[in-house]
Amino acid sequence: MSDTGDWCLIESDPGVFTELIRKFNVEGIQVEEVWSLDEQTLEDLKPVYGLIFLFKWQGGNDSSQHHPDADLNINEQVYFAKQVAIEFILSTLIDRYLIENNSAEDLDAFREFTKEFDPYNKGLTITNSEIIRSVHNSFARSDPFVSDSKVAATEKDDLFHFISYVPINGALFELDGLSAGPVNLGPCTENDWLDKVRPVIQERMARYTSAEIRFNLMALIKNREVVYRERISVLDERIRETTGNNNEQDIIEKELLLQKIDLEKEKFRRYEVRKFKHQLQIVMINHT
């Protein structure tokens, strides 16, 4: 892996990544861990902007660095950056979310500035961006046994590599920052791309399980509270238009959605508490 420079290690945690995205002023999106690839689990997560496969990086032994189908001439269609630092999430955000939403002016400007660059220079630009690096490093994990509160990545660390899967313009792409370019995995639609990516990820999981490599899978999805409230609005409209027992199922579904909203709020409160404890730990270390 290329030199990590002044980039610090961060926890590979959905809560951390969700807060990181918010610091880029991207609203209405969150990261969730995917515990199963079964159809119902993925259906419950929709809309899904992209999937990110995370695994322990083992240097030159990983075959993804030399994928024969990497496309070097697709610069206009897919935003692809050569991975020279741990900033995997940008490509997925730029390729999917920023195209569909008018938010995150800094990232949108960054995309416009770098869209004509080749993958290597896109990666270098990400690495050299003070804004991106400072946001990333604000989530650096702390170590109470060293004087510096933020731990820089070193060759001795267990470094984790990220590969994202996104549907773009009717095709499913694998974005591996260590590969020469994006890999077109074939045609897909918004409705079937999760079905098509499932066997690809399952094959990777099988490969790394046999090698005893740690991995997990995360999804970039629409904010759950927003999704639930949109559904509640539809139910409220139906409830107003019907009477009696005809709307009993809608009322039950609404109550379940309100419970899910409460669970989401509690989850984000836990994220805030954990972030506060992390920041407090850094302050205490800096004053010892």
KABEL-V881373 format. One record per residue. N is the residue number from 1. RES is the residue in three letters. OMEGA is omega in radians with two decimals (none if undefined). NEAR is the number of other C-alpha atoms within 10 Angstrom. Layout:
BEGIN
<<N;RES;OMEGA;NEAR> <N;RES;OMEGA;NEAR>>
END
This chain:
BEGIN
<<1;MET;-3.12;15> <2;SER;-3.13;9> <3;ASP;-3.12;12> <4;THR;3.04;17> <5;GLY;-3.11;13> <6;ASP;-3.14;15> <7;TRP;-3.12;21> <8;CYS;3.06;22> <9;LEU;3.01;23> <10;ILE;3.12;20> <11;GLU;3.09;11> <12;SER;-2.97;12> <13;ASP;-3.12;12> <14;PRO;3.13;19> <15;GLY;3.11;21> <16;VAL;-3.11;19> <17;PHE;3.09;21> <18;THR;3.11;20> <19;GLU;3.10;20> <20;LEU;3.12;21> <21;ILE;3.14;22> <22;ARG;3.13;16> <23;LYS;3.02;15> <24;PHE;3.14;18> <25;ASN;3.04;14> <26;VAL;-3.08;22> <27;GLU;3.00;17> <28;GLY;-3.13;17> <29;ILE;3.10;19> <30;GLN;3.12;20> <31;VAL;3.12;24> <32;GLU;3.04;21> <33;GLU;-3.14;15> <34;VAL;-3.07;18> <35;TRP;-3.12;11> <36;SER;3.09;10> <37;LEU;-3.14;17> <38;ASP;-3.00;11> <39;GLU;-3.07;11> <40;GLN;3.12;9> <41;THR;-3.14;12> <42;LEU;3.11;18> <43;GLU;-3.12;13> <44;ASP;-3.11;9> <45;LEU;-3.05;18> <46;LYS;-0.03;16> <47;PRO;-3.14;17> <48;VAL;-3.14;21> <49;TYR;3.14;21> <50;GLY;3.06;23> <51;LEU;-3.13;26> <52;ILE;3.12;26> <53;PHE;-3.06;19> <54;LEU;3.11;17> <55;PHE;3.13;20> <56;LYS;-3.07;16> <57;TRP;-3.10;17> <58;GLN;3.04;13> <59;GLY;-3.01;11> <60;GLY;-3.10;11> <61;ASN;-3.06;8> <62;ASP;-3.04;11> <63;SER;-3.07;11> <64;SER;-3.12;15> <65;GLN;-3.03;16> <66;HIS;-3.09;13> <67;HIS;-3.08;15> <68;PRO;-3.07;12> <69;ASP;3.13;13> <70;ALA;-3.08;21> <71;ASP;-3.11;14> <72;LEU;-3.05;13> <73;ASN;-3.05;11> <74;ILE;-3.02;15> <75;ASN;-3.07;17> <76;GLU;-3.01;10> <77;GLN;-3.03;11> <78;VAL;3.05;22> <79;TYR;-3.07;25> <80;PHE;3.14;31> <81;ALA;3.05;31> <82;LYS;-3.04;23> <83;GLN;3.05;26> <84;VAL;3.03;22> <85;ALA;-3.06;23> <86;ILE;3.12;22> <87;GLU;-3.02;18> <88;PHE;-2.93;22> <89;ILE;-3.08;17> <90;LEU;-3.10;18> <91;SER;-3.14;20> <92;THR;3.11;24> <93;LEU;-3.08;21> <94;ILE;-3.10;19> <95;ASP;-2.99;20> <96;ARG;-2.93;19> <97;TYR;-3.05;22> <98;LEU;3.10;17> <99;ILE;-3.03;11> <100;GLU;-3.03;9> <101;ASN;3.12;11> <102;ASN;3.13;11> <103;SER;3.07;16> <104;ALA;-3.07;19> <105;GLU;-3.13;13> <106;ASP;3.13;13> <107;LEU;3.12;18> <108;ASP;3.10;15> <109;ALA;3.11;11> <110;PHE;3.12;16> <111;ARG;-3.14;19> <112;GLU;-3.10;9> <113;PHE;-3.00;12> <114;THR;-2.97;17> <115;LYS;3.14;18> <116;GLU;-3.12;13> <117;PHE;2.99;17> <118;ASP;-3.06;18> <119;PRO;-3.11;23> <120;TYR;-3.11;17> <121;ASN;2.99;15> <122;LYS;3.12;23> <123;GLY;3.11;22> <124;LEU;-3.13;15> <125;THR;3.06;18> <126;ILE;-3.12;22> <127;THR;-3.07;22> <128;ASN;3.13;14> <129;SER;-3.14;12> <130;GLU;-3.14;11> <131;ILE;-3.11;13> <132;ILE;-3.12;19> <133;ARG;-3.11;18> <134;SER;3.07;14> <135;VAL;3.13;16> <136;HIS;-3.05;22> <137;ASN;3.08;19> <138;SER;3.10;14> <139;PHE;-3.12;20> <140;ALA;3.11;22> <141;ARG;-3.11;18> <142;SER;3.13;21> <143;ASP;-3.09;14> <144;PRO;-3.09;14> <145;PHE;3.06;8> <146;VAL;-3.07;10> <147;SER;3.11;13> <148;ASP;-3.03;13> <149;SER;-3.13;19> <150;LYS;-3.00;21> <151;VAL;3.11;18> <152;ALA;3.12;18> <153;ALA;3.10;20> <154;THR;-3.14;14> <155;GLU;-3.10;9> <156;LYS;-3.11;6> <157;ASP;2.95;9> <158;ASP;-3.13;13> <159;LEU;-3.11;16> <160;PHE;-3.09;15> <161;HIS;-3.06;22> <162;PHE;3.01;23> <163;ILE;-3.12;20> <164;SER;3.12;23> <165;TYR;-3.08;25> <166;VAL;3.01;26> <167;PRO;-3.10;28> <168;ILE;3.06;19> <169;ASN;3.05;13> <170;GLY;3.11;12> <171;ALA;3.10;15> <172;LEU;-3.10;24> <173;PHE;2.96;24> <174;GLU;-3.13;22> <175;LEU;3.14;28> <176;ASP;-3.06;27> <177;GLY;3.10;28> <178;LEU;3.11;23> <179;SER;-3.11;24> <180;ALA;-3.11;23> <181;GLY;3.09;29> <182;PRO;-3.13;28> <183;VAL;3.10;20> <184;ASN;-3.10;17> <185;LEU;3.09;17> <186;GLY;-3.10;13> <187;PRO;3.07;15> <188;CYS;3.02;19> <189;THR;3.09;14> <190;GLU;-3.09;16> <191;ASN;-3.02;10> <192;ASP;-3.03;12> <193;TRP;3.11;22> <194;LEU;3.07;23> <195;ASP;-3.09;14> <196;LYS;-3.13;15> <197;VAL;-3.08;21> <198;ARG;-3.13;14> <199;PRO;3.11;12> <200;VAL;-3.14;13> <201;ILE;3.12;17> <202;GLN;3.11;12> <203;GLU;3.10;11> <204;ARG;3.13;13> <205;MET;3.13;19> <206;ALA;-3.14;11> <207;ARG;-3.06;12> <208;TYR;3.07;16> <209;THR;3.14;12> <210;SER;3.13;8> <211;ALA;3.14;9> <212;GLU;3.10;10> <213;ILE;3.11;13> <214;ARG;3.12;13> <215;PHE;2.93;17> <216;ASN;-3.05;15> <217;LEU;3.12;21> <218;MET;-3.13;20> <219;ALA;2.95;23> <220;LEU;-3.01;28> <221;ILE;3.05;20> <222;LYS;-3.14;20> <223;ASN;-3.03;18> <224;ARG;-3.14;20> <225;GLU;3.10;18> <226;VAL;3.13;13> <227;VAL;-3.10;17> <228;TYR;-3.13;17> <229;ARG;3.06;15> <230;GLU;3.11;11> <231;ARG;3.11;14> <232;ILE;3.11;20> <233;SER;3.10;12> <234;VAL;-3.14;12> <235;LEU;3.13;18> <236;ASP;3.13;14> <237;GLU;3.13;10> <238;ARG;-3.14;15> <239;ILE;3.12;18> <240;ARG;-3.07;9> <241;GLU;-3.12;9> <242;THR;-3.14;11> <243;THR;3.04;10> <244;GLY;-3.07;7> <245;ASN;-3.09;9> <246;ASN;-3.11;11> <247;ASN;-3.10;17> <248;GLU;-3.13;13> <249;GLN;3.12;12> <250;ASP;3.12;17> <251;ILE;3.11;17> <252;ILE;3.13;11> <253;GLU;3.12;15> <254;LYS;3.13;21> <255;GLU;3.11;13> <256;LEU;3.12;14> <257;LEU;3.09;18> <258;LEU;3.08;16> <259;GLN;3.11;13> <260;LYS;3.10;15> <261;ILE;3.10;18> <262;ASP;3.12;12> <263;LEU;3.10;13> <264;GLU;3.13;15> <265;LYS;3.11;14> <266;GLU;3.12;12> <267;LYS;-3.14;13> <268;PHE;3.01;14> <269;ARG;3.09;12> <270;ARG;3.07;13> <271;TYR;-3.11;17> <272;GLU;3.12;14> <273;VAL;-3.14;12> <274;ARG;3.11;14> <275;LYS;3.12;16> <276;PHE;3.13;12> <277;LYS;3.12;12> <278;HIS;-3.14;16> <279;GLN;3.11;17> <280;LEU;3.11;12> <281;GLN;3.12;16> <282;ILE;3.12;19> <283;VAL;-3.12;12> <284;MET;3.12;12> <285;ILE;-3.11;18> <286;ASN;-3.10;12> <287;HIS;3.09;7> <288;THR;none;7>>
END
